[in-house]
Amino acid sequence: MSLIIYRKKHGESIQTIQSRIRNNLAPRKHFRFSNILQRGDESLSSRFTRLQAYKQEYEQFGRDFNQFAIKESSIYKTLRLINRHSIGCHWEVILEEIFGIEFNSCSDCGTLTTMDDSYYFDTADGRVCPDCAQNYSDDDEDNSRDFEYIGTRHSSRQILGHIPSSYDNRKPRVLLGLELELEVHPDYDQDTKASHVLDHIGKYHNSAGNTFQYALIEEDCSLDRGFEIVTGYTGLDVHRDQLKFFKDRLHGCKSHNTDSCGLHIHICKSDMTMLHASKLILFINDPENKPLVYALARRYENGYCKIHNKKEDTGWIREALTRSKPKDQLCSLNWDRYEALNFHNEKTVEFRLFRGTLKYSTIMACLEFTYASWHFARSASTNELKTDNFLSFICEPENRADTRFLRSYLKDKGFVMTYESKPDLRKVA
């Protein structure tokens, strides 16, 4: 969340927030400078030289913080800056006010991370950063948890994988996986609900009689009282069959009508080039396409799925091109992983823009939008990345089978499909 949005939401001016940051930094700065001046084992000139160096460091830190946190709204650049300089103050509070998400200081080393990137182990004094998490084993995880069917964060990574589908035969092979967050009403037991979901969609049985693990359930620290459904990677056909479970209402649970739940869809990078990836970013972030994107996202951008005008500021692609390896260039296309499109993962692009939902047709529309956007950006020129062209693309005969739910969803939202005749407004008048 930018300071502008924060000011509008809480009625606090930018000057007030900047003053708060300065006030938090002031005690640390005063303490550091006082220590230098009071050192008796150094000459006065040496102490003055060090004082000047620290003064310049703080001034440069302030300029960089303003650039990364305020102007670019980049979470990860800001965190790298703070951790590199080790300037102590109440950063969790300050950054939460700026970006609108929670942060954590590692209980072992003090490294600042987002709460979502931190880990909890039963033997640790508090939540720890990813590096310190390597010092703990699975035996150190919280054994006091009463959940049998809800795994710990990222526990499904070593279990879920590729699920064969008819899409494996397509060139290029482009598969999808999803993460769906939901909240459970206090009148219902979380583990019982998780068990109910897994009983219906946990396993996938194909026509050859083989069984695959389709979904698992994990806890999510961003939720109040819920869990996250995580699936393996497969084609739209398998998702279409497995997710029919959501045609019936999941009593005691909600996802859309919350402020905490999202639907994150991962799609294979496959043979994606920098040009292809850049066009996908431009398409999703183009202000002219906002009505289309918002219709599918069902929410405005927030601290977890930021949208930027990528046309105005092309620094994102210039910075990515400084990397020598193509795969590193792709992973560097967004400054932090909380953008609407997250390229940080090695093998997938994460669409983070969707609000959570437990409605089957909406889940499928989001999956099909992700799939169609990937292919549309691949074939369209930079000047063709417009809503009308996208609507024409999904209506082409060869694309209709993959966009059935998407076209129906957009039609209900008032978008006109190009194979349909537009209404004669003169007759209406």
Protein Blocks (a to p, Z undefined) as FASTA:
>chain_A
ZZklmmmmnopafklmmmmmmmmmmmmmmmmmmmmmmpmkbcfklmmmmmmmmmmmmmmm
mmmmmmmmmmnopaklmmmmmmmnopacdfklmmmmmnopacdddfklopacdfklpccd
fkbgbdcdfklmmmpcfklpcfkbcbfklccehklmmmgccdddfklmpccddddddddd
ddddfkbcfklmmmmmmmmmmpccdfkopacdfbdcdddfkbmbdcddddddddfklmmm
mmmmmmpccehiafklpckbccdddddfklacfklmmmmmmmmmmmklmmmmmmmnopac
dfklccddfklpmmlmmmmmmpmblklmmmmmpfbfkbfbdckbmkbccdfkbccdfbfk
lmmmmmmmmmmmmmmmmmpcfklmcfklmmmmmmpmklmmmmmmmmmmmmmnopacfkbc
cddfklmZZ
